[in-house]
Structure formats: C-alpha cells, structure tokens
Amino acid sequence: MANSRGNRRRFGSVRKLPSGRFQVRYPDPVTGLMRPGEETYPTKTDAEVALTLIEADIKRDQWTDPDAGKVIFGDFADEWLRDRKLEDTTRERYEGVLRLHIKPTFSARFLSEITPARVRTWRTRLLEGGVGEPTVVKAYQLLRSIMSTAVDDELIKRNPCRITGADTYDVPERPVLTIREVYALAAAIQPQWRALVLLTAFTTLRLGELAALRRRDVNLDARTLWVRRNQAELSNGKLITKAPKSRAGFRPVAFPDLIVPDLEQHLERHAAKGQDGLFFVGPRGGKLRRSNFRDDWTAAKAKAGVSSDVHFHDVRHTGNNLAAQNGASTRELMTRMGHSTTRAALIYQHMTSDRDRAIADRMGDAARRALFDDPAAGGSGASE
C-alpha cells in the first residue's frame, strides 16, 4: 500500500488502454480539469516521459492547447484577410493568391495539420505544375504571414513555413533600351503617347504615376514635375487614384531640357484643359488605362524594330540605368524612382533640386550625343 502511494505521480496519470497502448492524463492549466493526451504510447515509460515534457511545458508557460490548432485554415485565412488594412490592389492580389494557389490544398485542413512536410510538398507541386516562381514565392510569403498570426494567437506552436530561400527568387534581367530605341519608339507610337514614352525614360515614373499626373504638376520652366498621386487599375477595370504608399513616393523629379519642346507640344495638343486637367488622357478623353494604351505600344514596337519582349516598364528601367550611368548615387537614384528602404522610411531625406536637375541634364546630354551620332534614329523629332 505504501509503495503504491510512493509511486503515485504528483502530476497527471498514465493508464493502459484495452489496446495495450498507454495514454496520459493531466490537468488542463486553464480549466484545471483532467484532459487526455493527444497521442498514445507503446510503453508506460514512453508515456511517463511524455507526461514529464507536458508538465515542463506548462511550468515554462510554453504549453499550447492541442485543440487550439483545430481551426479550419480556410476560415482563419478569410478572417486574417478581413482584419488587415490593405490597399485595394494588395487585397485583390492576396485574394487571388489564396483562391488559386493556397486554398485548393489547405482550405479544409486544421491549422495544426499544416506541417513543414506538407508545406514543402505543396510548394514543390506548384512549381512542377507550371506556376511561375515569382507567383510561388508570393504564395509562400502569404501562407507564412497567415501562419505567423496563428502562432501569435497561440493556435499553433511554430510556423510550418520554414523552407530556406523559399521567400526569394532571382529576378531575371530586363532589357535596357538604347536612347536611339527610345526615340524610335517615341516616333513610331501614336502622337498622343510620344511624351509618355519620353517622360518615362527621363523621369522613370511608373505608368500609374504618369496616368495620375495633372497639368499643374508639371513646371516646364523649372523642368520639374511633382509626383503627388498614383492611379491603380483593378482586375474588374475599376480605377483608383490614391496618394503614394510612402513619403518616398511623394517627390519632385527633374527632366532635361531636351524633352521640353515635346512636352510643350503635348500640352498644346493632347492634355486635358485647365490646371487640374490630366496631363495624359485616353483615346476618347477619359483616363489613361493600360488597356487603351497596350495596342498602340505593341504596334510601336513592331514599327520601331524593337523586340516584342520589351515591356513598357522597361522604358523606366532604361531611364534608371541612364541616370546611374550619369552620376546618380544609390540614394539619389532611389529618391528619383520613389523607392525606400527600412532606413529611408525612418530617416527620409530629399536630395536637392539642383542636384536632381544636374542628373537630368547629364541624361539629356547623353541622349543628345546618341541622337547626334545617328540623326535618323529620331533626332529630328526630338526638337519638334
């Protein structure tokens, strides 16, 4: 009798099941009620070791309710998305990634069932199924963020998204156009888009920033424009005009005097009227959209003899390259592009307008030299 009392555990208990396996029971640290362990064990010793580990977790405040992870991933992901304050375009992108690439595999599973092995298998199948690596990376990043919240909510102990390098990919090098190619495109495209091509190359603004540009944002005398807003287009065709995402996006950008005659001509013939009128308008006087510009861009590439693989965004890439080649420092280049790092977001510094104008002047001089060497490349149109 004394021996049985002496061998009795002070925490929990172990019992043998009819199957011959052993099960642990222990007091729930929240309710105080006895609860069975989630697993069974082949020997009593194994069960006692497991019970000791559970007791240690409770004492170190590292115990997680095994039932907490029994939350359906699809429901949790929907709630996660609803609770986030996101830009409309970001929300739309997340919804698409969840619907197409994450929910088909994980929607009906409990959070606790999403293991590192299942995440690895899911990622491999996406890649083998022909989903592009950039899309797979975005899907992995989104899944990791959702599961990170599940950890914070103490629904699971660890994030199962632990694949080294799965959150990054090598961005393929985009083509860089020559100045002659830029001017060939500007000459080949519809006249109302000539200034769009040249401003993209010499200010490196995004298409959405150019689409939101107003007359009053462009000062031809100072050769400076102000980026104050950005236009985004959702997949349903809805247009949203919003402020830049960060302080880095709200910025002045200088341009060379080389393109001033083109901008003057554009203002006279193609821009909307009034100081608040849009600098660029669509074919029927409405807002510039990718859809009402795309066909003209494709036709211009063919007419100018430029590779069909060149995207309009590559004109911006070309301008960034030109600025870098003509003396722009890394910080100056990032400011001009409207990019920011973590540090820049905390300590943001505008470069001086004189320095920015000097960069623009050197870009213009380099363009002049390229055009002077080959006037047939569009040089005559540059001064019209």
Disulfide bonds with the S-S distance in Angstrom:
none
